[in-house]
Amino acid sequence: MTTCLHCPPDKRAFGKSVGDRLLTRRGKRRSYSIPDITEAVIEVGFPPDYACWAYALYADRADFEAHHAATGEVCDYAAMKSEMFSAMTDGASSSWFDLDMSWLEWPDIDFSGIFDCF
């Protein structure tokens, strides 16, 4: 398992902030592009070094892997998405979790206002 070295100290707050910005700027989508996610990370005030964690949560697997192939970084999409899922759900049961599931498909998770912009 290889994850990015630069990790946000509070993954839940990070994921929520980036998600809120993506929803506000790009609308509700199943996944977002790497440039859109990077822009959101920077706009909400996080270091760009944390962006990879948001890619695991909000980009699809193909875009995540293409980005890492192009940059030469080695990061494990499954491990990082699983860590972000756990952080975003406060460690809720992951028995129903599917790695290729969009964050929009997660059932009954209180994102505490993540959809307030709609």
C-alpha positions as CSV (number, residue, x, y, z in Angstrom):
1,M,0.0,0.0,0.0
2,T,1.5,3.3,-1.1
3,T,-0.2,6.6,-0.2
4,C,0.9,10.1,-0.7
5,L,3.4,11.3,1.9
6,H,1.6,14.7,2.4
7,C,-1.6,13.9,4.2
8,P,-4.1,16.4,5.5
9,P,-4.2,16.2,9.3
10,D,-8.1,16.1,9.3
11,K,-9.1,14.1,6.3
12,R,-12.8,14.6,7.0
13,A,-12.6,18.5,7.1
14,F,-10.4,18.4,4.1
15,G,-12.8,16.2,2.1
16,K,-15.8,18.2,3.1
17,S,-14.2,21.6,2.2
18,V,-13.0,20.4,-1.2
19,G,-16.4,18.7,-1.9
20,D,-18.3,21.8,-1.0
21,R,-16.1,23.9,-3.3
22,L,-16.5,21.4,-6.2
23,L,-20.2,21.4,-5.8
24,T,-20.4,25.2,-5.7
25,R,-18.0,25.7,-8.7
26,R,-18.7,22.6,-10.9
27,G,-22.1,21.3,-9.8
28,K,-23.1,17.8,-8.7
29,R,-21.1,15.3,-10.6
30,R,-20.2,11.6,-10.2
31,S,-16.5,12.5,-10.5
32,Y,-14.4,15.6,-11.2
33,S,-11.3,16.2,-13.3
34,I,-7.9,16.4,-11.8
35,P,-7.5,20.1,-12.7
36,D,-10.9,20.9,-11.1
37,I,-10.0,19.1,-7.9
38,T,-6.5,20.7,-7.7
39,E,-8.2,24.1,-8.2
40,A,-10.7,23.4,-5.4
41,V,-7.9,22.2,-3.0
42,I,-6.0,25.5,-3.5
43,E,-9.1,27.7,-3.4
44,V,-10.1,26.4,0.0
45,G,-6.7,27.1,1.4
46,F,-5.0,23.7,1.5
47,P,-1.5,23.0,0.2
48,P,-1.5,21.5,-3.3
49,D,0.5,18.6,-1.8
50,Y,-2.7,17.3,-0.2
51,A,-4.6,17.2,-3.6
52,C,-3.8,13.5,-4.2
53,W,-6.1,12.6,-1.3
54,A,-9.0,14.6,-2.9
55,Y,-8.2,12.9,-6.2
56,A,-8.8,9.5,-4.5
57,L,-12.2,10.8,-3.3
58,Y,-13.5,12.8,-6.1
59,A,-11.8,11.6,-9.3
60,D,-12.5,8.4,-11.1
61,R,-9.9,5.6,-11.0
62,A,-8.8,6.1,-14.6
63,D,-8.1,9.8,-14.1
64,F,-6.3,9.1,-10.8
65,E,-4.1,6.5,-12.4
66,A,-3.4,8.5,-15.5
67,H,-2.4,11.5,-13.4
68,H,0.0,9.4,-11.4
69,A,1.5,7.7,-14.5
70,A,2.1,11.1,-16.0
71,T,3.8,12.5,-12.8
72,G,5.7,9.3,-12.0
73,E,4.2,9.2,-8.5
74,V,3.1,5.8,-7.1
75,C,0.0,6.0,-5.1
76,D,-2.6,3.3,-4.3
77,Y,-6.1,4.5,-5.3
78,A,-7.8,1.7,-3.4
79,A,-5.9,2.4,-0.1
80,M,-6.3,6.1,-0.3
81,K,-10.0,6.0,-1.3
82,S,-10.6,3.6,1.6
83,E,-8.9,5.9,4.0
84,M,-10.9,8.9,2.8
85,F,-14.1,6.9,2.9
86,S,-13.4,6.0,6.5
87,A,-12.6,9.6,7.5
88,M,-15.7,11.0,5.7
89,T,-18.0,8.4,7.4
90,D,-16.4,8.5,10.8
91,G,-15.4,4.9,10.4
92,A,-18.9,3.6,9.5
93,S,-19.2,0.0,8.4
94,S,-17.7,-0.5,5.0
95,S,-19.3,-3.8,4.2
96,W,-21.3,-2.2,1.4
97,F,-18.4,-0.1,0.1
98,D,-17.5,-0.6,-3.5
99,L,-14.2,0.9,-4.6
100,D,-15.6,2.2,-7.9
101,M,-18.6,3.7,-6.2
102,S,-19.0,7.5,-6.6
103,W,-19.1,9.5,-3.4
104,L,-22.7,10.4,-4.5
105,E,-23.8,6.8,-4.1
106,W,-22.8,6.5,-0.4
107,P,-25.9,5.8,1.6
108,D,-27.2,7.8,4.6
109,I,-24.0,9.8,5.3
110,D,-24.4,13.2,7.0
111,F,-22.2,15.5,5.1
112,S,-23.4,18.4,7.4
113,G,-24.5,20.8,4.7
114,I,-22.4,19.6,1.8
115,F,-25.5,20.0,-0.4
116,D,-26.5,23.4,1.0
117,C,-25.6,25.2,-2.2
118,F,-28.5,23.5,-4.0
